[in-house]
Amino acid sequence: MGTFSIWHWLIVLVVVVLIFGTKKLGSLGGDLGKAVRGFKEGVKPEDSPVTEKAEIEIDKDGKEIIDGEIKEKNHS
């Protein structure tokens, strides 16, 4: 039994290419790459691009006055 040599893997590769064809294998590799990139983006921690700062005050009629500013971070 033992390990497979390079010749075993080359024969397997040739059989796979003959069965599926190079065009289908190329598109399969591209789809796999897109899936991996999407997974990496989903796992990456989010840096909030917006900084929020708000102050809430109560006026003489008992209504809330919200004074605030929103600044977007510059990703240079």
C-alpha positions in Angstrom: 0.0 0.0 0.0 2.3 2.9 1.1 2.2 6.4 -0.2 1.3 7.4 -3.7 4.1 8.4 -6.1 4.0 11.3 -8.5 3.1 8.9 -11.3 -0.1 7.9 -9.5 -1.1 11.5 -9.1 -0.4 12.3 -12.8 -2.5 9.3 -13.9 -5.4 10.5 -11.6 -5.0 14.1 -13.0 -5.2 12.8 -16.6 -8.3 10.7 -15.9 -10.0 13.7 -14.3 -9.2 16.0 -17.2 -10.5 13.4 -19.6 -13.7 13.0 -17.7 -14.5 16.7 -16.9 -12.5 18.6 -19.6 -10.3 21.6 -19.0 -13.1 24.2 -19.5 -15.3 22.8 -16.7 -12.3 22.4 -14.4 -11.3 26.0 -15.0 -14.8 27.3 -14.2 -14.9 25.1 -11.1 -11.6 26.6 -9.9 -12.9 30.1 -10.5 -16.1 29.4 -8.5 -14.1 27.9 -5.7 -11.8 31.0 -5.6 -14.9 33.3 -5.4 -16.3 31.2 -2.6 -13.1 31.4 -0.6 -12.8 35.2 -1.1 -16.5 35.6 0.0 -15.8 33.5 3.1 -12.7 35.5 4.0 -14.7 38.8 3.7 -17.5 37.3 5.9 -15.1 36.2 8.6 -13.0 39.4 8.6 -13.8 41.7 11.6 -15.8 44.8 10.5 -14.2 48.2 10.9 -17.1 50.6 11.4 -16.7 53.3 8.7 -19.0 55.6 10.6 -18.3 57.3 13.9 -21.4 58.5 15.7 -21.6 61.0 18.5 -25.0 62.3 19.9 -26.2 64.3 22.8 -29.7 64.2 24.0 -31.2 67.2 25.8 -34.7 67.8 27.2 -36.3 71.1 26.3 -38.8 73.1 28.5 -41.8 71.2 27.1 -40.2 67.8 28.0 -39.4 66.9 24.4 -36.0 65.3 23.5 -33.6 67.4 21.4 -30.9 65.2 19.7 -27.8 67.1 18.7 -25.2 64.9 17.0 -22.7 64.5 14.3 -21.7 61.6 12.1 -18.3 61.5 10.5 -17.1 58.9 8.1 -13.6 57.5 8.5 -11.2 58.2 5.7 -9.6 54.9 4.5 -6.6 56.3 2.8 
